[in-house]
Amino acid sequence: MEEFIFVVTFLAALGTALLAGNFFAFSAFLMRALGGLSAERGIVAMQAITVAIKWPVFLILFFGTAALCVVLAAIALLQWGAPGSCYLLAGTLLFLVGTFAVTMMRNVPFNRELIAVAPDTKDARDLWKRFQASWSLWNHVRTISAFLACASLIMALVEIGNPLIPR
């Protein structure tokens, strides 16, 4: 069981790290770059990103990391007090609530609203202003949450130790 927990935690840490990096790119420079475009061009670009993000590799990473975190949260609760259990629970909750739920409940609805609008209308320009502020705020939340989840899962790995290396 120790080997299983270690491998699943390692994979979840990698997943949260990759997702934190992806979301960080939007927070650090992509949204600023899109905001420098006209509303119409910014909307068209973000619509293209929204379509492209449905790439199977990204979806497997995003939903797979969430699934791994559900498994790890259950393990942490069932083995509460074991080495790393506190960090496991913290990391999984940070990801599941602060990254996964925020994405599904905040960012995705904004994306759906933006994808449905014709980019060359006044309604689209108004939506683009609201979108940039609100979507970016929630992106910052999920970025920080994914980063902290990754850090917590790494701390769990440190406490658990690597059972795959003979001692």
The 8 nearest C-alpha neighbors of each residue, nearest first, counted from 0:
[[1, 3, 2, 4, 5, 162, 6, 74],
 [2, 0, 4, 3, 5, 162, 159, 6],
 [1, 3, 5, 0, 4, 162, 6, 163],
 [2, 4, 0, 6, 1, 5, 7, 8],
 [5, 3, 1, 7, 2, 6, 8, 0],
 [4, 6, 2, 8, 3, 7, 9, 1],
 [7, 5, 9, 3, 8, 4, 2, 10],
 [8, 6, 10, 4, 9, 5, 11, 3],
 [9, 7, 11, 5, 6, 10, 4, 12],
 [8, 10, 6, 12, 7, 11, 5, 13],
 [11, 9, 13, 7, 12, 8, 14, 6],
 [10, 12, 14, 8, 13, 9, 64, 67],
 [13, 11, 149, 9, 15, 10, 14, 152],
 [14, 12, 16, 10, 11, 15, 17, 9],
 [15, 13, 11, 17, 16, 12, 64, 10],
 [14, 16, 18, 12, 149, 145, 17, 13],
 [17, 15, 13, 19, 14, 18, 149, 12],
 [18, 16, 20, 14, 19, 15, 13, 21],
 [17, 19, 21, 15, 20, 16, 22, 14],
 [18, 20, 145, 16, 142, 22, 146, 21],
 [21, 19, 23, 17, 18, 22, 16, 24],
 [20, 22, 18, 24, 23, 19, 17, 25],
 [21, 23, 19, 142, 25, 24, 20, 18],
 [24, 22, 20, 26, 25, 21, 142, 27],
 [25, 23, 27, 22, 21, 26, 28, 29],
 [24, 26, 29, 22, 23, 30, 27, 28],
 [27, 25, 23, 24, 28, 139, 30, 22],
 [28, 26, 24, 25, 23, 29, 31, 30],
 [27, 29, 31, 30, 25, 26, 24, 32],
 [28, 30, 25, 32, 31, 24, 33, 27],
 [31, 29, 33, 32, 25, 28, 34, 26],
 [30, 32, 34, 28, 29, 33, 35, 27],
 [33, 31, 29, 35, 30, 34, 28, 36],
 [32, 34, 30, 41, 35, 36, 31, 29],
 [35, 33, 31, 32, 36, 30, 41, 131],
 [36, 34, 32, 33, 31, 37, 41, 30],
 [37, 35, 34, 33, 41, 40, 38, 32],
 [36, 38, 40, 39, 41, 35, 34, 33],
 [39, 37, 41, 124, 40, 42, 127, 36],
 [38, 40, 118, 42, 37, 41, 119, 43],
 [41, 39, 43, 37, 42, 38, 36, 44],
 [42, 40, 38, 33, 44, 36, 43, 39],
 [41, 43, 45, 39, 44, 40, 46, 118],
 [42, 44, 46, 40, 41, 45, 39, 47],
 [45, 43, 47, 41, 42, 46, 40, 48],
 [46, 44, 48, 42, 47, 43, 49, 41],
 [45, 47, 49, 43, 114, 44, 48, 42],
 [46, 48, 44, 50, 45, 49, 51, 43],
 [49, 47, 45, 51, 50, 46, 52, 44],
 [50, 48, 46, 52, 47, 51, 45, 110],
 [49, 51, 47, 48, 52, 53, 46, 54],
 [52, 50, 48, 53, 49, 54, 47, 46],
 [53, 51, 54, 49, 50, 48, 57, 58],
 [52, 54, 51, 50, 55, 58, 57, 49],
 [53, 55, 52, 57, 56, 51, 58, 50],
 [56, 54, 58, 57, 59, 53, 52, 60],
 [55, 57, 59, 58, 54, 60, 53, 61],
 [58, 56, 60, 59, 55, 54, 61, 52],
 [57, 59, 55, 61, 60, 56, 62, 53],
 [60, 58, 63, 56, 62, 57, 61, 55],
 [59, 61, 57, 63, 58, 62, 64, 56],
 [62, 60, 58, 64, 63, 59, 57, 65],
 [63, 61, 65, 59, 64, 60, 58, 66],
 [64, 62, 66, 60, 59, 65, 61, 67],
 [63, 65, 67, 66, 61, 62, 14, 11],
 [64, 66, 62, 68, 63, 67, 95, 69],
 [67, 65, 63, 69, 68, 64, 62, 70],
 [68, 66, 64, 70, 65, 69, 11, 71],
 [67, 69, 91, 71, 65, 66, 70, 72],
 [68, 70, 66, 72, 67, 71, 65, 73],
 [71, 69, 67, 73, 68, 72, 74, 66],
 [72, 70, 74, 68, 73, 69, 75, 67],
 [73, 71, 75, 69, 88, 74, 70, 91],
 [74, 72, 76, 70, 71, 75, 77, 69],
 [73, 75, 71, 77, 72, 76, 78, 70],
 [76, 74, 84, 72, 78, 73, 79, 77],
 [75, 77, 79, 73, 74, 78, 72, 88],
 [78, 76, 74, 75, 79, 73, 72, 84],
 [79, 77, 75, 76, 81, 74, 80, 84],
 [80, 78, 76, 75, 81, 84, 77, 85],
 [79, 81, 84, 78, 82, 85, 83, 75],
 [80, 82, 84, 79, 78, 83, 75, 85],
 [83, 81, 159, 158, 84, 80, 155, 85],
 [82, 84, 155, 158, 86, 159, 85, 87],
 [85, 83, 75, 87, 86, 81, 79, 82],
 [86, 84, 88, 87, 83, 89, 75, 79],
 [87, 85, 155, 89, 151, 83, 84, 88],
 [88, 86, 84, 90, 85, 89, 155, 152],
 [87, 89, 72, 91, 85, 86, 90, 75],
 [90, 88, 86, 92, 87, 91, 93, 85],
 [91, 89, 148, 151, 93, 87, 152, 88],
 [90, 92, 68, 94, 88, 93, 89, 72],
 [93, 91, 95, 89, 94, 90, 96, 88],
 [94, 92, 97, 90, 148, 91, 96, 144],
 [93, 95, 98, 91, 92, 97, 148, 145],
 [94, 96, 99, 92, 93, 98, 91, 100],
 [97, 95, 100, 93, 94, 92, 98, 99],
 [96, 98, 93, 144, 94, 141, 101, 95],
 [97, 99, 141, 94, 101, 96, 100, 144],
 [98, 100, 95, 102, 101, 96, 94, 103],
 [101, 99, 96, 103, 102, 98, 104, 95],
 [102, 100, 104, 98, 105, 103, 99, 97],
 [103, 101, 106, 99, 100, 105, 104, 107],
 [102, 104, 100, 107, 101, 105, 99, 106],
 [105, 103, 101, 102, 100, 106, 107, 108],
 [106, 104, 101, 102, 108, 107, 103, 109],
 [105, 107, 102, 109, 108, 134, 110, 103],
 [106, 108, 110, 103, 109, 105, 102, 111],
 [109, 107, 111, 110, 106, 105, 112, 104],
 [110, 108, 112, 106, 107, 111, 113, 105],
 [111, 109, 107, 113, 108, 112, 114, 106],
 [112, 110, 108, 114, 113, 109, 107, 115],
 [111, 113, 109, 115, 110, 114, 108, 116],
 [112, 114, 110, 115, 111, 116, 109, 46],
 [113, 115, 111, 46, 112, 116, 110, 49],
 [116, 114, 112, 113, 111, 117, 110, 46],
 [117, 115, 113, 114, 118, 123, 112, 122],
 [116, 118, 119, 120, 123, 115, 114, 122],
 [119, 117, 39, 123, 120, 42, 116, 43],
 [118, 120, 39, 117, 123, 121, 124, 38],
 [121, 119, 123, 122, 118, 117, 124, 116],
 [122, 120, 124, 123, 125, 119, 126, 118],
 [121, 123, 125, 120, 124, 126, 116, 117],
 [122, 124, 126, 120, 121, 125, 118, 127],
 [125, 123, 127, 121, 126, 122, 38, 120],
 [126, 124, 122, 128, 127, 123, 121, 129],
 [125, 127, 123, 129, 124, 128, 130, 122],
 [126, 128, 130, 124, 125, 129, 123, 131],
 [129, 127, 125, 130, 131, 126, 124, 132],
 [130, 128, 126, 127, 132, 131, 133, 125],
 [131, 129, 127, 134, 133, 128, 132, 126],
 [130, 132, 128, 129, 134, 135, 133, 127],
 [131, 133, 135, 129, 130, 134, 136, 128],
 [134, 132, 136, 130, 135, 131, 129, 137],
 [133, 135, 130, 137, 136, 131, 106, 132],
 [134, 136, 138, 132, 133, 137, 131, 139],
 [137, 135, 133, 139, 138, 134, 132, 140],
 [136, 138, 140, 134, 139, 135, 141, 133],
 [137, 139, 135, 141, 140, 136, 142, 134],
 [140, 138, 142, 136, 137, 141, 26, 143],
 [141, 139, 137, 138, 143, 142, 144, 136],
 [140, 142, 98, 144, 138, 97, 143, 139],
 [143, 141, 139, 19, 145, 22, 144, 140],
 [144, 142, 146, 140, 145, 141, 147, 139],
 [143, 145, 141, 147, 97, 146, 142, 93],
 [146, 144, 148, 19, 142, 15, 147, 143],
 [145, 147, 143, 149, 19, 144, 148, 142],
 [146, 148, 150, 144, 149, 145, 151, 143],
 [149, 147, 90, 145, 151, 93, 146, 150],
 [148, 150, 12, 152, 146, 15, 147, 151],
 [151, 149, 147, 153, 148, 152, 154, 146],
 [150, 152, 90, 154, 148, 86, 153, 149],
 [151, 153, 155, 149, 154, 90, 150, 12],
 [154, 152, 156, 150, 155, 151, 149, 157],
 [153, 155, 157, 151, 152, 156, 150, 158],
 [156, 154, 83, 152, 86, 158, 153, 157],
 [157, 155, 153, 159, 154, 158, 160, 152],
 [156, 158, 154, 160, 155, 159, 153, 83],
 [159, 157, 83, 155, 156, 82, 160, 154],
 [160, 158, 156, 82, 83, 157, 155, 161],
 [161, 159, 157, 158, 156, 162, 5, 155],
 [160, 162, 163, 164, 159, 5, 156, 2],
 [163, 161, 164, 2, 160, 1, 165, 5],
 [164, 162, 161, 165, 2, 5, 1, 160],
 [163, 165, 162, 161, 166, 160, 2, 5],
 [166, 164, 163, 162, 161, 160, 2, 1],
 [165, 164, 162, 163, 161, 160, 2, 159]]
